[in-house]
Amino acid sequence: MKRVFEIVLILIAVSLSTALCSVAHARDRISVTGAYSMWGRVHSIAMAYEKDHPQVAVSVLSHSLVDQGIKALIEGKTDVAMASRKITPRESEEAKAKGVKLDEHLLGYGAVVIITDRQNPVRDLSVDRVKEILTGKIVNWKEIGGKDQTIKVIVASAKLHPGTFYYVENDILGGAPIAGGAQTMPDFPEVVKKVGETPGAIACVRIRDQFPGSRARTKVLGIRHDEHSEPVVPARDTISEGTYPFRQPYYFYTASTADRQVRSFVEFAVGQGWGQPLLTYVW
């Protein structure tokens, strides 16, 4: 009987030891999903956060969309939603209907740049001229000092890039739709390629789509706030200062009931911002 009692005590001790080890090695988990355009930067921020907080594991879902991220947040299926645009009134109503209050956290700004083919003599446009071109009110470059050449608007798929598309239509075009005759390409690299090989083409792309190879095929236009101001070229300083007109905001959204660890990660991400070069992914 004594032997049996000793064996029971040993089993209890082993069980407690295993449980304590499990607790010691358990990590708090934070889930992040939403705009895939933000994945690279946020993934780098998450790795930096984990390095400083080894007890936390941050999972950043790739190949998701801003709409899906906000939906998952409202439904309580993620801790943080990445958003390349502000939350829409419809999404706000959906959150309210479910009794969810959402907090908005601005991480920083990227930029939408206007490109054309390199043979186009036009070097810059005003904000109003960009609107008139993209909505189809101006259809020939000669109307704005260029060649007698039809303007060909090229866009990336709104289905794959809803955040950027939403920003262009609502923030740049003031709610007006892009010209009905615009040619749609699957993704931004295809847009850049198409513009480079199409005389008279114009397109909106993200600043990070302007890598060295693309700059050899296309030209980035300076943007003037109005017809009398100087053109501003998109660059890190003009974006951070707000002098470049078309800067696109990037947000985190969280539930107002988010726990301490989620709030800590969000504060860390906001502190890192969107354009510091110390992390591997800049734009």
C-alpha angles and dihedrals in degrees: 000000000000089000092053091050091052091050091051091051091050092050091050091050092050091049092050091047092051092048092050091049090051091052091046092053097039114113129207108244127217119189121207126184140156136077109041089205086071097047099095096050095041092046089055091048090049091053091050090049092050090052090058093038108039091173091066130074115198115198114198111192115220129209095032131126133235091245091053093048095053091044090052090050093051090049092049094245097121137031098218132026119206111216129186089192139030118280112270125239089248091054090047090054091049090052092047091050090056093046093248120141113202128208121210122217120187111215097181143271140299121179143240110223129199115229134184136174116289094243092062109108092208109104103178143012136199121242090253092051090052089053092049092049097046093047093048099249091119112044105166129055091222088071089069102035100280134110124303089264135131114252112236113200115206124189139180121244112285088207093060096037107031094153096056092039090051090049093050095048097041106031102030101029097032094235096314117131123248114259112287093231094057115129114235122215125192097244143356097267088057090048091054092048093048093049091050093056099038119080111223095018125144131182146166115239135163117266092244090060087069098086120155095271093052093048089059090060103036141035126231113222123222113236125222121203088222139349093277101047130087118263116257121212117214111253137140094269097044090049096048091045092048095235092120105079102215105058115150119216124226120206144186116214122198136171112262086237093060112141127247095266094052091048090049092054093047092050089050091050093049089050091054091051127191107285111040113124096213091089124067096245117054111171 
